[in-house]
Amino acid sequence: MLRHELVIAFGRSNDLFREMKVKAIFKGLIYESLNDPDFMRIESRQIPSLHEEYDAAKAERQRDERKGHS
């Protein structure tokens, strides 16, 4: 009886949640993972721009250079 009243009031859960999906994104990668060729091969297919490595901090271009002035 209660179930019937709930269905009348709210509908069936199968009708409301047909396409429910969960997407998990793990963060906190360690340096060793980023140097593992197998991990990077798989990762680059999923998130192409995840990792870039530089010997020093990547420099930001000067404002004048962006506008085409030297």
HELIX and SHEET records of a PDB file:
HELIX    1   1 LEU A    2  PHE A   10  1                                   9    
HELIX    2   2 SER A   13  LEU A   16  1                                   4    
HELIX    3   3 TYR A   31  LEU A   34  1                                   4    
HELIX    4   4 PRO A   37  GLN A   46  1                                  10    
HELIX    5   5 ARG A   63  ARG A   66  1                                   4    
END                                                                             
